[in-house]
Amino acid sequence: MTGAATGIGAAITERLAGQGMHLVLVARDGTRLEAEAKRLHAEHGAQVSTLALDLSHQGAPSRLAEWLAGSGIEVDVLVNNAGVSLMGPVADTDAARVRGLIDLNAGAVAELTTLLLPPMVARRRGAIVNIASTGAYAPAPYVAAYAASKAFVLSFTQAVWAETRRTGVRVVAVSPGPTDTAMNTRRMPGKRGPGSVADTVMSALRGRGPAIVDGRLNTFQTFVFGRVLPASAAARIAERSLRKAALGN
């Protein structure tokens, strides 16, 4: 589990630990990871390993795969949850931060999936859950890089699902909408809790399709913005909706 220390990641680890799974938690904050590992062991008896690692750094996914192999850990379920967001006009955004976002949200997901998928295919069992976003379904002004990175995650996952659907490996993208996490503190109607997203992830692991949207309202909105409206219309509507949050006017 990447991005396991807080928010959606922590909620998913709670569900997995409750099912008796042994866990490997990866995030930047080693202190918080250790505290979470101790809590999960105390409450669920779970065996938990931790690795403090910033997956946006070049070569970090490979270092994680090497650490797993060196520790003799066989990954049955990979959850790519680590991610960051940036809000504001692209013209006012630091280019290095945009690159870092793409490296983490898209690059690390693709690299870790590619590194850990082959052993699953060889065993003919396993699962990969990539956390996308409802923003993946249409252009999103003022969070342009974030939405585009999640569109990559969605498309990449759907393609890998098609490649692996006869192998016994489950590959699925789960797309939350606005969720009450440290990355999204704004008040918004229909905002869901991390626990609700975690429940959707657990259901997705038992499903068949390549992509699941968390929540009925979010499912409806992604259908309208992703399939019914032209991209230009969806972008204009989103721009009006997000302008105040991004610019304060």
PEMO-V222167 format. One record per residue. N is the residue number from 1. SS is DSSP state (alpha for helix, beta for strand, coil for the rest). BURIAL is + if it has 9 or more other C-alpha atoms within 8 Angstrom, else -. Layout:
BEGIN
N&SS&BURIAL  N&SS&BURIAL
END
This chain:
BEGIN
1&coil&+  2&beta&+  3&coil&+  4&coil&+  5&coil&+  6&coil&+  7&alpha&+  8&alpha&+  9&alpha&+  10&alpha&+  11&alpha&+  12&alpha&+  13&alpha&+  14&alpha&+  15&alpha&+  16&alpha&+  17&alpha&+  18&alpha&-  19&coil&-  20&coil&+  21&coil&+  22&coil&-  23&beta&+  24&beta&+  25&beta&+  26&beta&+  27&beta&+  28&coil&-  29&coil&+  30&alpha&+  31&alpha&-  32&alpha&-  33&alpha&+  34&alpha&+  35&alpha&-  36&alpha&+  37&alpha&+  38&alpha&+  39&alpha&-  40&alpha&+  41&alpha&+  42&alpha&-  43&alpha&-  44&alpha&+  45&coil&+  46&coil&+  47&coil&-  48&beta&+  49&beta&-  50&beta&+  51&beta&+  52&beta&+  53&coil&+  54&coil&-  55&coil&+  56&coil&+  57&coil&+  58&coil&-  59&coil&-  60&alpha&+  61&alpha&+  62&alpha&+  63&alpha&-  64&alpha&-  65&alpha&+  66&alpha&-  67&alpha&-  68&alpha&+  69&alpha&+  70&alpha&-  71&coil&-  72&coil&-  73&coil&-  74&coil&-  75&coil&-  76&coil&-  77&beta&-  78&beta&+  79&beta&+  80&beta&+  81&coil&+  82&coil&+  83&coil&-  84&coil&+  85&coil&-  86&coil&+  87&coil&-  88&coil&+  89&coil&+  90&alpha&-  91&alpha&-  92&alpha&-  93&coil&+  94&coil&-  95&alpha&-  96&alpha&-  97&alpha&-  98&alpha&+  99&alpha&-  100&alpha&+  101&alpha&+  102&alpha&+  103&alpha&+  104&alpha&+  105&alpha&+  106&alpha&+  107&alpha&+  108&alpha&+  109&alpha&+  110&alpha&+  111&alpha&+  112&alpha&+  113&alpha&+  114&alpha&-  115&alpha&+  116&alpha&+  117&alpha&+  118&alpha&-  119&alpha&-  120&alpha&+  121&alpha&+  122&alpha&-  123&alpha&-  124&coil&+  125&coil&+  126&beta&+  127&beta&+  128&beta&+  129&beta&+  130&beta&+  131&beta&+  132&coil&+  133&coil&+  134&alpha&+  135&alpha&+  136&alpha&+  137&alpha&+  138&coil&+  139&coil&+  140&coil&+  141&coil&+  142&coil&+  143&coil&+  144&alpha&+  145&alpha&+  146&alpha&+  147&alpha&+  148&alpha&+  149&alpha&+  150&alpha&+  151&alpha&+  152&alpha&+  153&alpha&+  154&alpha&+  155&alpha&-  156&alpha&+  157&alpha&+  158&alpha&+  159&alpha&-  160&alpha&+  161&alpha&+  162&alpha&-  163&alpha&-  164&alpha&+  165&coil&+  166&coil&-  167&coil&-  168&coil&+  169&beta&+  170&beta&+  171&beta&+  172&beta&+  173&beta&+  174&beta&+  175&beta&+  176&coil&+  177&coil&+  178&coil&+  179&beta&+  180&coil&+  181&beta&+  182&coil&-  183&coil&-  184&beta&-  185&coil&-  186&coil&-  187&coil&-  188&coil&-  189&coil&-  190&coil&-  191&coil&+  192&beta&+  193&coil&+  194&alpha&+  195&alpha&+  196&alpha&+  197&alpha&+  198&alpha&+  199&alpha&+  200&alpha&+  201&alpha&+  202&alpha&+  203&alpha&-  204&alpha&+  205&alpha&+  206&alpha&-  207&coil&-  208&coil&-  209&coil&-  210&coil&+  211&beta&+  212&beta&+  213&beta&+  214&coil&+  215&coil&-  216&alpha&-  217&alpha&-  218&alpha&+  219&alpha&+  220&alpha&-  221&alpha&-  222&alpha&+  223&alpha&+  224&alpha&+  225&alpha&+  226&alpha&+  227&alpha&-  228&alpha&-  229&coil&+  230&coil&-  231&alpha&+  232&alpha&-  233&alpha&-  234&alpha&+  235&alpha&+  236&alpha&-  237&alpha&-  238&alpha&+  239&alpha&+  240&alpha&-  241&alpha&-  242&alpha&+  243&alpha&+  244&alpha&+  245&alpha&-  246&alpha&+  247&alpha&-  248&coil&-  249&coil&-
END
